[in-house]
């Protein structure tokens, strides 16, 4: 019987409302998050934002990355120690994006996750 890795890609969009700072989306995730992709718009009050993965049941921050550049595509595939990203999630998660300042207009972010669901 052959075994192969099963990678699930999930993506979506989320909008920071005018006057807001944070957005959240709740994709179903069960496995190891191997990559996080964010396509960020230009922001009105700042040039940076933070992305975090928060456990749906526990409410704990499982991974976060701050000082990401606005108006750019960001691919997060390594952790803070330069190892391949492997965030274990078995409870579902919420992806949150927080602008470093209050937005003066609605801003749409596109996000994506690559999840390794193990050998099949």
Secondary structure, DSSP 8 states (H G I E B T S, - for coil): ----EEEEEEEEEEEE-TT--EEEE-----EEEEEEEEE----SS-SEEEEEEEETTT--EEEEEEEEESSSEEEE-B-TTSSB--EEESS-EEEEEEESS--SS-EEEEEEEEEEEEE-
